[in-house]
Amino acid sequence: RPSPLSSAGAPTHRRPPSCWQQSLLGSAPREDMAASHTSSSAVAAAAQPPAPPPSRIVRDVGSTPRERLDKDEWLLTTGHGGFAMGTLSNVPSRQYHNLLIGATAPPVGRIAAVQGVEETITTAEGTTPLARYNYQVGGAASGPSHLVQFIREPTCVTWVYEVPGACLRKTLHLGWQSNKAAVRYIVESKGPVTLALRPRIKIVDFHHRLDDMDTSRFSVSKTGSGVRVDAEGQAVTVCCSAGEYREDPHSTPPVDYAVSRTREEKPVGEPLWSPGVFTMAFGAGLHVCTIAFALAPDEPDLHLPENQDRAQHLKQIHEQASKALGSRALAVRLAPLIDASDDYLVTRRVGERSLKTVIAGYPWFADWGRDTMISMPGLMLATGRLADARSCLETFASWVSEGMIPNRFDDNKAFAHYNTVDASLWYLEAVRAYAEASGERLQASGLLLDAAKQIVKGYETGTRFGIAMDPADGLIKAGDANTQLTWMDALREGIAFTPRYGKCVEINALWINGLRCVAELLEGEEPRLAAQLRAQAAASAASFVAKFARPDGLGLFDRLQPDESAPGGWKAIAEIRPNQLFAVSLRHGPLEEALQRAVLAVCRERLLTPMGLRTLDPEDASYRGRFKGDMMSRDAAYHNGTVWPWLIGPYCEAVLRVGGFSRAARSEASGALEGIVASMGSGCLGQIVEILDGDEPRDEEGCNAQAWSVAEALRISALIASSAEAALG
């Protein structure tokens, strides 16, 4: 066995460090673990869903380009809206890079509590600070980072450092369903060593920055084994398992957040403040210590690293998934997607009840109605989380108003926004999917179906934003040039960048599907109403085909816009967008096979990329191939060319339906999904991004972890596998 340290006490760099005892190292570098990823040819041959990279990812600094260490990110979540996020190099590049962001009114009211902990280690060979920042003045972090390895796991992240005379392993753990975090340190040294830990406290709304440091906002008081910091009605308590605390307030120069600066196109940074330092001295050998922090009213827990609540929870989720998928082997194959799916399910209080909802994306989204309904089949039904699925439906059914479920909830208050035309229609599809997966016979007067009936009535008779069924053709119309009611909803400074008002193709596909879904569910108790809904669906479907089918064979028009000069007062907009896919992918879509094939063909030819679908044909004059520049420029590109991975869901389902779930169709769907699943090994590790550039090379943009991106990858994987099993059976 090699000596813990070289004879000279100098660190070995750029290779898996031989100085560490193997128990302190990751067992395999990321490159070795990639061997488990299935090749394209193997996927196609098996007609099975592609296998994602493993949940446990090990990156050795010596074999990882520096830019990847600074750019790739990690995410940990608390299960109630809180989270932690950062880079592999531990150099913050976003204001959202913090060790603890707590949810004070789960899943919202989020407070950036603790940005980080700075470590300084002193041995006989010298003093070495491990923390690194890029400053607005002074530029990028300089000098050796001393980082030799990074390890990402579903429940913790670890950094391994080598310094002259010592090695240090740092692991971050988050509390489950609580606003707590702890960092466990394992120090191995050749001789005496001193470790100093300086927590950086923020206590600010997680969307905000401490642009101008006013230290008078902080009130500091000593506690039994640590310190409490109060600011603006919130408080963070920090304690340490060893050593002594010394008050020593300190602020860094403004730290530059490169990613945030790029998004806002202006200097973006903040000074980071600390109340003091915990210092501990050890002799030669192996030593363990923990620093813990919590956002009040929670208290720090020094034993948090031993807590198995999240691990046990994930074990239960995987057992449920095995049963739902019908195969333990398949659940193991899809385990990284199952792990990722759990990060988005959170709790929300509805009256006196604690129900479930879905965080749309990290780091900045809260729970959205549209995203929750689209994500539910993948996040919950595919994994056997039927009770959670029902709970999600109950959350939004409880908030039905004027025939609409909320578009989203406010970030800080128990207040709902209803500015969406499609979320309520996705609710109808989600109820159908839940009833089918659970086998539950829903009661017509029960909460879920009563909400569905309210939605149908509201859309038939009219509700907010001009949403109503046109009695002339049975199609849904909504909005005006200044609204953004569909999922293509970018709006800034009064400008709707994708003004999809009038009669939109996916809204009416969802309407027809929704009518048939509700009719199906009401058949037993209210057959008369069910018959009326089926008749309306048939009439609306006939109008849909007559008005949306393009005479040039290029699928469907994207929308019909009101225009007094056009025949019948409606002008067909011939943009080629992925919205038409829903007329093929939905269970009760309105199209016959010939039109289905035409839609699939044009989307395959004009929109499909290895990472999802573009939102607009590159040949269109309005196409934007780069999601870059200031926020106005980005919003202009958001739905006008930008690639969205979640759209691979309706695309693959359309492939499977048009292909009769044949082996060839399953192979095509697997191939389309493979690049998205493989991306879980980079970017935000273990997650799937929100959006990418429409043009090559495609940079990942937007939220680095998006619920429906993960959900649709998981749903389609399960669909491919189940149809393959059915073909064999």
PEQUIBEL-V672309 format. One record per backbone hydrogen bond with DSSP energy under -1.0 kcal/mol. CO is the residue of the C=O (numbers start at 1). NH is the residue of the N-H. E is the energy in kcal/mol with one decimal. If there is no record, write none. Layout:
# PEQUIBEL-V672309
<<CO & NH & E> <CO & NH & E>>
This chain:
# PEQUIBEL-V672309
<<6 & 9 & -1.6> <9 & 165 & -1.6> <21 & 24 & -2.3> <22 & 25 & -1.5> <29 & 33 & -1.6> <30 & 34 & -1.4> <32 & 35 & -1.3> <33 & 36 & -1.7> <34 & 37 & -1.8> <39 & 43 & -2.4> <40 & 44 & -2.7> <41 & 45 & -2.4> <42 & 46 & -2.1> <43 & 47 & -1.7> <43 & 48 & -1.1> <57 & 152 & -3.0> <58 & 30 & -2.8> <59 & 150 & -2.5> <60 & 63 & -1.2> <61 & 64 & -1.1> <65 & 68 & -1.0> <65 & 69 & -1.5> <66 & 70 & -1.8> <67 & 71 & -1.7> <68 & 72 & -2.9> <69 & 89 & -2.2> <72 & 88 & -1.6> <73 & 685 & -2.7> <74 & 86 & -1.3> <76 & 84 & -2.5> <78 & 177 & -4.0> <82 & 78 & -2.1> <83 & 101 & -2.0> <84 & 76 & -2.3> <86 & 74 & -2.2> <93 & 259 & -1.5> <93 & 260 & -1.3> <94 & 97 & -1.5> <96 & 98 & -1.3> <98 & 85 & -2.1> <100 & 113 & -2.1> <100 & 114 & -1.5> <101 & 83 & -1.8> <102 & 111 & -2.7> <105 & 108 & -2.4> <108 & 105 & -2.3> <109 & 104 & -2.1> <110 & 206 & -1.9> <111 & 102 & -2.2> <111 & 113 & -1.0> <112 & 203 & -1.2> <112 & 204 & -1.3> <113 & 202 & -2.5> <114 & 99 & -1.7> <114 & 100 & -1.6> <116 & 200 & -3.2> <118 & 198 & -2.6> <119 & 130 & -3.1> <120 & 196 & -2.8> <121 & 128 & -2.9> <122 & 194 & -2.4> <123 & 126 & -1.5> <126 & 123 & -2.6> <128 & 121 & -2.6> <134 & 256 & -3.6> <139 & 135 & -2.6> <146 & 162 & -2.4> <148 & 61 & -1.8> <149 & 160 & -2.8> <150 & 59 & -3.2> <151 & 158 & -2.6> <152 & 57 & -2.3> <156 & 153 & -2.3> <157 & 172 & -2.6> <158 & 151 & -2.6> <159 & 170 & -3.0> <160 & 148 & -3.2> <160 & 149 & -1.4> <161 & 168 & -2.4> <163 & 166 & -2.0> <165 & 190 & -2.0> <166 & 163 & -2.6> <167 & 188 & -2.7> <168 & 161 & -3.2> <169 & 186 & -2.2> <170 & 159 & -2.8> <171 & 184 & -2.8> <172 & 157 & -1.3> <173 & 182 & -2.3> <179 & 295 & -2.3> <180 & 175 & -2.9> <181 & 293 & -2.7> <182 & 173 & -2.7> <183 & 291 & -2.2> <184 & 171 & -2.3> <185 & 289 & -2.1> <186 & 169 & -2.4> <187 & 287 & -2.8> <188 & 167 & -2.7> <189 & 285 & -2.2> <193 & 282 & -3.3> <194 & 122 & -2.8> <195 & 280 & -2.2> <196 & 120 & -2.2> <197 & 278 & -2.9> <198 & 118 & -2.9> <200 & 115 & -2.3> <204 & 112 & -3.0> <205 & 208 & -2.5> <209 & 211 & -1.7> <214 & 217 & -2.0> <215 & 218 & -1.5> <219 & 230 & -2.9> <221 & 228 & -3.2> <225 & 240 & -1.4> <226 & 223 & -2.2> <227 & 238 & -3.0> <228 & 221 & -2.5> <229 & 236 & -2.6> <230 & 219 & -2.5> <231 & 234 & -1.9> <234 & 231 & -2.9> <235 & 296 & -3.0> <236 & 229 & -3.1> <237 & 294 & -1.7> <238 & 227 & -2.5> <239 & 292 & -2.7> <244 & 279 & -2.7> <246 & 277 & -2.5> <250 & 274 & -2.3> <254 & 136 & -2.5> <255 & 270 & -1.3> <257 & 261 & -2.8> <258 & 262 & -2.2> <259 & 263 & -1.9> <260 & 264 & -2.1> <261 & 265 & -2.0> <268 & 257 & -2.9> <270 & 255 & -2.7> <272 & 252 & -2.3> <273 & 201 & -2.0> <274 & 250 & -2.2> <275 & 248 & -1.8> <277 & 246 & -2.8> <278 & 197 & -3.2> <279 & 244 & -2.4> <280 & 195 & -2.8> <282 & 193 & -2.7> <285 & 189 & -2.2> <287 & 187 & -3.0> <289 & 185 & -3.3> <290 & 241 & -2.7> <291 & 183 & -3.0> <292 & 239 & -2.5> <293 & 181 & -2.3> <294 & 237 & -2.2> <295 & 298 & -1.6> <301 & 304 & -1.6> <303 & 306 & -1.6> <304 & 307 & -1.5> <308 & 312 & -3.0> <309 & 313 & -2.3> <310 & 314 & -2.8> <311 & 315 & -2.1> <312 & 316 & -2.1> <313 & 317 & -2.2> <314 & 318 & -2.5> <315 & 319 & -1.9> <316 & 320 & -2.4> <317 & 321 & -2.4> <318 & 322 & -2.2> <319 & 323 & -1.6> <320 & 324 & -2.5> <321 & 325 & -3.0> <322 & 327 & -1.1> <327 & 331 & -1.9> <328 & 332 & -2.4> <329 & 333 & -2.3> <330 & 334 & -2.3> <332 & 335 & -1.1> <334 & 338 & -2.1> <335 & 339 & -3.0> <336 & 340 & -2.4> <337 & 341 & -2.4> <338 & 342 & -1.2> <340 & 343 & -1.4> <341 & 344 & -1.3> <344 & 359 & -2.6> <346 & 357 & -2.1> <348 & 355 & -2.8> <350 & 353 & -1.9> <353 & 350 & -2.8> <355 & 348 & -2.5> <357 & 346 & -2.4> <360 & 707 & -2.6> <361 & 365 & -1.2> <362 & 705 & -1.5> <366 & 360 & -2.7> <367 & 409 & -1.5> <368 & 372 & -2.2> <369 & 373 & -2.4> <370 & 374 & -2.4> <371 & 375 & -2.3> <372 & 376 & -1.8> <375 & 379 & -3.0> <376 & 380 & -2.6> <376 & 381 & -1.6> <377 & 382 & -2.5> <380 & 385 & -3.0> <381 & 384 & -1.2> <384 & 386 & -1.5> <385 & 389 & -2.1> <386 & 390 & -2.5> <387 & 391 & -2.2> <388 & 392 & -2.3> <389 & 393 & -2.2> <390 & 394 & -2.5> <391 & 395 & -2.1> <392 & 396 & -1.8> <393 & 397 & -2.7> <394 & 398 & -2.0> <397 & 400 & -1.3> <404 & 401 & -2.7> <407 & 369 & -1.9> <408 & 417 & -3.1> <411 & 109 & -3.1> <413 & 415 & -2.4> <415 & 410 & -3.0> <417 & 407 & -3.4> <417 & 408 & -1.4> <418 & 420 & -2.1> <422 & 426 & -2.4> <423 & 427 & -1.6> <424 & 428 & -1.3> <425 & 429 & -1.4> <426 & 430 & -2.5> <427 & 431 & -2.6> <428 & 432 & -1.8> <429 & 433 & -2.5> <430 & 434 & -2.5> <431 & 435 & -2.7> <432 & 436 & -2.3> <433 & 437 & -2.4> <434 & 438 & -2.9> <435 & 439 & -1.9> <440 & 442 & -1.0> <443 & 446 & -1.4> <446 & 450 & -2.6> <447 & 451 & -2.0> <448 & 452 & -1.6> <449 & 453 & -2.5> <450 & 454 & -2.2> <451 & 455 & -2.1> <452 & 456 & -2.3> <453 & 457 & -2.5> <454 & 458 & -2.7> <455 & 459 & -2.4> <456 & 460 & -2.1> <457 & 461 & -2.6> <458 & 462 & -2.0> <459 & 469 & -1.6> <464 & 467 & -2.2> <465 & 479 & -2.8> <467 & 463 & -2.5> <468 & 477 & -2.8> <470 & 473 & -1.3> <470 & 474 & -2.9> <475 & 470 & -3.3> <477 & 468 & -2.1> <478 & 502 & -2.5> <480 & 483 & -1.8> <485 & 421 & -2.6> <487 & 489 & -1.7> <490 & 497 & -1.7> <492 & 495 & -2.1> <495 & 492 & -2.0> <498 & 500 & -2.2> <499 & 501 & -1.3> <502 & 478 & -1.6> <503 & 560 & -2.5> <504 & 508 & -2.0> <505 & 509 & -1.8> <506 & 510 & -2.5> <507 & 511 & -2.0> <508 & 512 & -2.3> <509 & 513 & -2.3> <510 & 514 & -3.0> <511 & 515 & -2.5> <512 & 516 & -1.9> <513 & 517 & -2.4> <514 & 518 & -2.7> <515 & 519 & -2.2> <516 & 520 & -2.1> <517 & 521 & -1.9> <518 & 522 & -1.8> <522 & 526 & -2.9> <526 & 530 & -2.3> <527 & 531 & -2.3> <528 & 532 & -2.0> <529 & 533 & -2.4> <530 & 534 & -2.2> <531 & 535 & -2.3> <532 & 536 & -2.3> <533 & 537 & -2.5> <534 & 538 & -2.2> <535 & 539 & -2.2> <536 & 540 & -2.8> <537 & 541 & -2.5> <538 & 542 & -2.0> <539 & 543 & -1.9> <540 & 544 & -2.5> <541 & 545 & -2.4> <542 & 546 & -2.1> <543 & 547 & -2.3> <544 & 548 & -2.8> <545 & 549 & -1.3> <548 & 557 & -2.9> <550 & 553 & -1.4> <555 & 550 & -2.4> <558 & 505 & -2.6> <559 & 573 & -2.9> <560 & 503 & -2.7> <561 & 571 & -3.5> <563 & 566 & -1.7> <566 & 569 & -2.4> <567 & 570 & -1.1> <569 & 563 & -2.4> <571 & 561 & -3.0> <573 & 558 & -2.1> <576 & 617 & -1.4> <578 & 581 & -2.0> <579 & 582 & -1.2> <580 & 583 & -1.4> <581 & 584 & -2.0> <581 & 585 & -2.5> <582 & 586 & -1.6> <586 & 589 & -1.2> <592 & 596 & -2.1> <593 & 597 & -2.6> <594 & 598 & -1.7> <595 & 599 & -2.5> <596 & 600 & -2.5> <597 & 601 & -2.4> <598 & 602 & -2.1> <599 & 603 & -2.0> <600 & 604 & -2.4> <601 & 605 & -2.3> <602 & 606 & -2.5> <603 & 607 & -1.6> <603 & 608 & -1.7> <607 & 614 & -2.6> <609 & 612 & -1.3> <612 & 609 & -2.5> <613 & 644 & -2.1> <617 & 620 & -2.2> <620 & 623 & -1.7> <625 & 695 & -2.3> <626 & 628 & -1.2> <630 & 634 & -2.4> <631 & 635 & -2.6> <632 & 636 & -1.8> <633 & 637 & -1.0> <634 & 638 & -1.4> <637 & 640 & -1.4> <637 & 642 & -1.4> <640 & 624 & -3.5> <643 & 692 & -2.0> <644 & 613 & -1.5> <644 & 647 & -1.1> <645 & 648 & -2.0> <646 & 649 & -2.0> <647 & 651 & -1.9> <648 & 652 & -2.8> <649 & 653 & -2.5> <650 & 654 & -2.2> <651 & 655 & -2.3> <652 & 656 & -2.5> <653 & 657 & -2.7> <654 & 658 & -2.8> <655 & 659 & -2.0> <656 & 661 & -3.2> <657 & 660 & -1.3> <659 & 662 & -1.4> <662 & 666 & -2.6> <663 & 667 & -2.4> <664 & 668 & -2.2> <665 & 669 & -2.5> <666 & 670 & -2.5> <667 & 671 & -2.4> <668 & 672 & -2.2> <669 & 673 & -1.7> <670 & 674 & -1.4> <673 & 677 & -2.0> <674 & 678 & -2.7> <675 & 679 & -1.2> <677 & 680 & -1.5> <678 & 681 & -1.7> <679 & 682 & -1.9> <680 & 686 & -3.4> <683 & 73 & -2.6> <684 & 687 & -2.0> <688 & 706 & -2.5> <691 & 701 & -2.8> <692 & 643 & -2.6> <699 & 693 & -1.4> <701 & 691 & -1.5> <703 & 690 & -2.5> <705 & 362 & -2.8> <706 & 710 & -1.8> <707 & 711 & -3.1> <708 & 712 & -2.2> <709 & 713 & -1.4> <710 & 714 & -2.2> <711 & 715 & -2.9> <712 & 716 & -2.4> <713 & 717 & -1.7> <714 & 718 & -2.2> <715 & 719 & -2.3> <716 & 720 & -2.9> <717 & 721 & -2.3> <718 & 722 & -2.7> <719 & 723 & -2.2> <720 & 724 & -2.0> <721 & 725 & -2.3> <722 & 726 & -2.3> <723 & 727 & -1.9> <724 & 728 & -1.8> <725 & 729 & -2.4>>
